């Protein structure tokens, strides 16, 4: 095969692997692509550069995401500035694809922080009511074993905060692939960058509007937590409290339709009304989520009890006909199956924060 043609094919295939998040590193993506098209070993000189692969990733992003990608990138940069201001005492630096503009579906917002105390950073997050997960990753680099401290913060967009020692704030970080210094900006530099990139946007007003907005996932948490104290009839719900039941249903829904955020939202929230008005939990639940969830999960929550009537054959034919007119009828039947399946004692289930983090990540990944 002609070398230039092979190079282009490898670049495109590597870009596809990275865009679809099957691979996260350029080198691994290129090797996997090369094995597909090269029918064996390919000389390093014949592999495309990272820049060539990155251009193909951007082409795929424009093709599949269109103008929405530009709007998402702007929102991610503003979200980065908001988080950096919150963590200003730790001298944050924005790095990675959100800064360079080479984002793809599901990209994280990557920040470097500098503090000798991990708890000082997580303390700020806790004061703001943010959920997070701490990861300590051992990596062999430059001949020695290093431990990197990462904090994953699921918001409207996913943040990865890497915490370094305070005395490394002026250290020049280099790419492990190119050996060149990575691009990074401080708060002041990001503010100047945003003013140049988006001259028609009132940055401060946009940030104020965002800070006053509703975080739907925090509201989910508030609505779900009371279910832990709601004991159900042992005949119909031998598993115990309503929260444990809801999390079992959510896990089953994830197994069935792992990328359908609206369906998974309905599965997680279908019984929230039991913590408000057990006598009419469907109406109470609908009132609680009004204006928070979209029309489809609201419809599923409204009719989830009808799914049981469908299963046991007690539903009237007129009501059944009306339900079948909905495009979400099959998902309603599936929700009923998950609801009935989520009633087992002693099974392992996601905890509440894991479930909410999954929904946040799904929204960030799939829009």
VENQUI-V171066 format. One record per pair of residues at least 4 apart in sequence whose ideal C-beta (glycine too) atoms are under 8 Angstrom apart, sorted by the first residue. I is the first residue (numbers start at 1). J is the second residue. If there is no record, write none. Layout:
I:J + I:J
This chain:
1:5 + 1:6 + 1:37 + 2:6 + 3:7 + 3:46 + 4:8 + 5:9 + 6:10 + 6:37 + 6:38 + 6:42 + 6:46 + 7:11 + 7:46 + 7:47 + 7:48 + 7:52 + 8:12 + 8:48 + 9:13 + 9:33 + 9:37 + 10:14 + 10:30 + 10:33 + 10:34 + 10:37 + 10:38 + 10:42 + 10:46 + 10:47 + 10:48 + 11:15 + 11:30 + 11:33 + 11:48 + 11:52 + 11:53 + 11:55 + 11:56 + 12:16 + 12:33 + 12:56 + 13:17 + 13:32 + 13:33 + 13:36 + 13:37 + 14:18 + 14:23 + 14:26 + 14:29 + 14:30 + 14:32 + 14:33 + 14:48 + 14:53 + 14:56 + 15:19 + 15:29 + 15:53 + 15:54 + 15:55 + 15:56 + 15:57 + 15:59 + 15:60 + 16:20 + 16:56 + 16:60 + 17:22 + 17:23 + 17:29 + 17:32 + 17:33 + 18:22 + 18:23 + 18:24 + 18:26 + 18:29 + 18:53 + 18:57 + 18:104 + 19:57 + 19:60 + 19:61 + 19:64 + 19:104 + 19:105 + 21:104 + 21:105 + 21:106 + 21:365 + 22:29 + 23:28 + 23:29 + 23:32 + 24:28 + 25:29 + 25:177 + 26:30 + 26:50 + 26:53 + 26:54 + 26:177 + 27:31 + 27:177 + 28:32 + 29:33 + 29:53 + 30:34 + 30:47 + 30:48 + 30:53 + 31:35 + 32:36 + 33:37 + 34:38 + 34:42 + 34:46 + 34:47 + 35:40 + 38:42 + 38:46 + 42:46 + 42:47 + 43:47 + 48:52 + 48:53 + 49:53 + 50:54 + 50:177 + 50:178 + 51:55 + 52:56 + 53:57 + 54:58 + 54:102 + 55:59 + 56:60 + 57:61 + 57:102 + 57:104 + 58:62 + 58:102 + 59:63 + 60:64 + 60:104 + 61:65 + 61:69 + 61:103 + 61:104 + 61:105 + 62:66 + 62:69 + 64:105 + 65:69 + 65:72 + 65:105 + 65:367 + 67:71 + 68:72 + 68:367 + 69:73 + 69:103 + 70:74 + 71:75 + 72:76 + 72:103 + 72:367 + 73:77 + 73:98 + 73:101 + 73:103 + 74:78 + 74:197 + 74:198 + 74:201 + 75:79 + 75:156 + 75:157 + 76:80 + 76:98 + 76:103 + 76:107 + 76:109 + 76:157 + 77:81 + 77:98 + 77:99 + 77:190 + 77:193 + 77:194 + 77:197 + 78:82 + 78:194 + 78:203 + 78:206 + 78:207 + 78:210 + 79:83 + 79:109 + 79:155 + 79:156 + 79:157 + 79:210 + 80:84 + 80:94 + 80:98 + 80:109 + 80:111 + 80:190 + 81:85 + 81:187 + 81:190 + 81:191 + 81:194 + 81:203 + 81:207 + 82:86 + 82:207 + 82:210 + 82:211 + 83:87 + 83:92 + 83:109 + 83:111 + 83:153 + 83:155 + 83:159 + 84:88 + 84:92 + 84:94 + 84:111 + 84:187 + 84:190 + 85:187 + 86:124 + 86:128 + 87:92 + 87:111 + 87:113 + 87:121 + 87:124 + 87:161 + 88:92 + 88:187 + 89:124 + 90:113 + 90:114 + 90:115 + 90:120 + 90:121 + 90:163 + 91:113 + 91:114 + 91:169 + 91:186 + 92:111 + 92:112 + 92:113 + 92:186 + 92:187 + 93:111 + 93:112 + 93:184 + 93:185 + 93:186 + 94:98 + 94:99 + 94:109 + 94:110 + 94:111 + 94:184 + 94:185 + 94:190 + 95:99 + 95:110 + 95:111 + 95:112 + 95:173 + 95:182 + 95:183 + 95:184 + 96:100 + 96:107 + 96:108 + 96:109 + 96:110 + 97:101 + 97:102 + 97:103 + 97:104 + 97:107 + 97:110 + 98:103 + 98:107 + 98:109 + 98:110 + 99:183 + 99:184 + 99:185 + 99:190 + 100:183 + 103:107 + 105:365 + 105:366 + 105:367 + 106:158 + 106:361 + 106:364 + 106:365 + 106:366 + 108:157 + 108:158 + 108:159 + 108:160 + 109:157 + 109:158 + 109:159 + 109:160 + 110:159 + 110:160 + 110:162 + 111:159 + 111:160 + 111:161 + 111:162 + 112:162 + 112:164 + 112:173 + 112:184 + 113:121 + 113:161 + 113:162 + 113:163 + 113:164 + 114:163 + 114:164 + 114:165 + 114:166 + 114:167 + 114:168 + 114:169 + 115:120 + 115:121 + 115:163 + 115:165 + 115:166 + 116:165 + 116:166 + 117:121 + 118:122 + 118:134 + 118:149 + 118:151 + 118:163 + 119:123 + 120:124 + 121:125 + 121:151 + 121:161 + 121:163 + 122:126 + 122:132 + 122:134 + 122:151 + 123:127 + 124:128 + 125:130 + 125:132 + 125:151 + 125:153 + 126:130 + 129:218 + 130:153 + 130:155 + 131:153 + 131:154 + 131:353 + 131:356 + 131:357 + 132:151 + 132:152 + 132:153 + 132:154 + 133:151 + 133:152 + 133:357 + 134:149 + 134:150 + 134:151 + 134:152 + 135:149 + 135:150 + 135:151 + 135:152 + 136:147 + 136:148 + 136:149 + 136:150 + 137:147 + 137:148 + 137:150 + 138:145 + 138:146 + 138:147 + 138:148 + 139:145 + 139:146 + 139:147 + 139:148 + 140:144 + 140:145 + 140:146 + 141:146 + 141:176 + 148:162 + 149:162 + 149:163 + 149:164 + 150:160 + 150:161 + 150:162 + 150:163 + 151:159 + 151:160 + 151:161 + 151:162 + 151:163 + 152:158 + 152:159 + 152:160 + 152:161 + 153:158 + 153:159 + 153:160 + 153:161 + 154:158 + 154:159 + 154:217 + 154:356 + 154:357 + 154:360 + 154:361 + 154:364 + 155:159 + 155:215 + 155:360 + 156:215 + 156:360 + 156:363 + 156:364 + 157:364 + 158:360 + 158:361 + 158:364 + 164:168 + 164:169 + 164:171 + 172:181 + 173:181 + 173:182 + 173:184 + 174:178 + 174:179 + 174:180 + 174:181 + 174:182 + 175:179 + 175:180 + 175:181 + 175:182 + 185:189 + 185:190 + 185:193 + 186:190 + 187:191 + 188:192 + 189:193 + 190:194 + 191:195 + 191:203 + 192:196 + 193:197 + 194:198 + 194:201 + 194:203 + 195:199 + 195:203 + 198:203 + 201:206 + 202:206 + 203:207 + 204:208 + 205:209 + 206:210 + 207:211 + 208:212 + 209:213 + 214:219 + 214:292 + 215:219 + 216:220 + 216:292 + 216:293 + 217:221 + 217:356 + 217:359 + 217:360 + 218:222 + 219:223 + 219:292 + 220:224 + 220:265 + 220:268 + 220:269 + 220:356 + 220:359 + 221:225 + 221:352 + 221:353 + 221:356 + 223:269 + 223:272 + 223:275 + 223:288 + 223:289 + 224:243 + 224:246 + 224:268 + 224:269 + 224:272 + 224:275 + 224:352 + 225:243 + 225:352 + 226:230 + 226:275 + 226:276 + 227:241 + 227:242 + 227:243 + 227:245 + 227:246 + 227:271 + 227:272 + 227:274 + 227:275 + 228:241 + 228:242 + 228:243 + 228:244 + 229:241 + 229:275 + 230:241 + 230:242 + 230:243 + 230:274 + 230:275 + 230:278 + 231:240 + 231:241 + 232:236 + 232:237 + 232:240 + 232:241 + 232:242 + 232:245 + 232:274 + 233:237 + 234:238 + 236:343 + 237:242 + 237:245 + 237:343 + 238:343 + 238:344 + 238:345 + 239:244 + 239:245 + 239:248 + 239:342 + 239:343 + 239:344 + 239:345 + 239:347 + 240:244 + 240:245 + 240:345 + 241:245 + 242:246 + 242:271 + 242:274 + 242:275 + 243:247 + 243:352 + 244:248 + 244:349 + 245:249 + 245:271 + 245:342 + 245:343 + 246:250 + 246:267 + 246:268 + 246:269 + 246:270 + 246:271 + 246:272 + 246:342 + 247:251 + 247:268 + 247:342 + 247:349 + 247:350 + 247:351 + 247:352 + 247:355 + 248:252 + 248:341 + 248:342 + 248:343 + 248:344 + 248:347 + 248:349 + 249:253 + 249:267 + 249:268 + 249:270 + 249:335 + 249:338 + 249:339 + 249:341 + 249:342 + 250:254 + 250:264 + 250:267 + 250:268 + 250:342 + 250:349 + 250:350 + 250:355 + 251:255 + 251:342 + 251:349 + 251:350 + 252:256 + 252:267 + 252:337 + 252:338 + 252:341 + 252:342 + 253:257 + 253:263 + 253:264 + 253:267 + 253:268 + 253:334 + 253:335 + 253:338 + 254:258 + 254:264 + 254:358 + 256:334 + 256:338 + 257:263 + 257:264 + 257:331 + 257:334 + 258:264 + 259:362 + 259:366 + 260:264 + 260:331 + 261:265 + 261:359 + 261:362 + 261:363 + 261:366 + 262:266 + 262:293 + 262:294 + 262:296 + 262:297 + 262:300 + 263:267 + 263:296 + 263:297 + 263:300 + 263:331 + 263:334 + 263:335 + 264:268 + 264:358 + 264:359 + 264:362 + 265:269 + 265:293 + 265:297 + 265:359 + 266:270 + 266:293 + 266:296 + 266:297 + 266:300 + 266:301 + 266:304 + 266:335 + 267:335 + 267:338 + 267:339 + 268:355 + 268:359 + 269:285 + 269:289 + 269:293 + 269:297 + 269:301 + 270:285 + 270:300 + 270:301 + 270:304 + 270:335 + 270:339 + 271:281 + 271:285 + 272:276 + 272:281 + 272:284 + 272:285 + 272:288 + 272:289 + 273:277 + 273:278 + 273:280 + 273:281 + 273:282 + 273:283 + 273:284 + 273:285 + 273:286 + 273:288 + 274:278 + 274:281 + 274:284 + 274:285 + 276:281 + 276:284 + 276:285 + 276:287 + 276:288 + 277:281 + 277:283 + 277:284 + 280:284 + 281:285 + 282:286 + 282:301 + 282:302 + 282:304 + 282:305 + 283:287 + 284:288 + 285:289 + 285:301 + 286:290 + 286:298 + 286:301 + 286:302 + 288:292 + 289:293 + 289:297 + 289:298 + 289:301 + 290:298 + 293:297 + 293:298 + 293:301 + 294:298 + 295:299 + 296:300 + 296:328 + 297:301 + 298:302 + 299:303 + 299:326 + 299:328 + 299:332 + 300:304 + 300:328 + 300:331 + 300:332 + 300:335 + 303:307 + 303:323 + 303:332 + 304:308 + 304:332 + 304:335 + 304:336 + 304:339 + 305:309 + 306:310 + 306:315 + 306:319 + 306:323 + 306:332 + 307:311 + 307:332 + 307:333 + 307:335 + 307:336 + 307:337 + 307:339 + 308:312 + 308:336 + 308:339 + 308:340 + 309:313 + 309:314 + 309:315 + 310:315 + 310:320 + 310:323 + 310:332 + 310:333 + 310:336 + 311:333 + 311:336 + 311:337 + 311:340 + 315:319 + 315:320 + 316:320 + 317:321 + 318:322 + 319:323 + 320:324 + 321:325 + 323:329 + 323:332 + 324:329 + 325:329 + 326:332 + 328:332 + 329:333 + 330:334 + 331:335 + 332:336 + 333:337 + 334:338 + 335:339 + 336:340 + 337:341 + 338:342 + 350:354 + 350:355 + 350:358 + 351:355 + 352:356 + 353:357 + 354:358 + 355:359 + 356:360 + 357:361 + 358:362 + 359:363 + 360:364 + 361:365 + 362:366 + 363:367
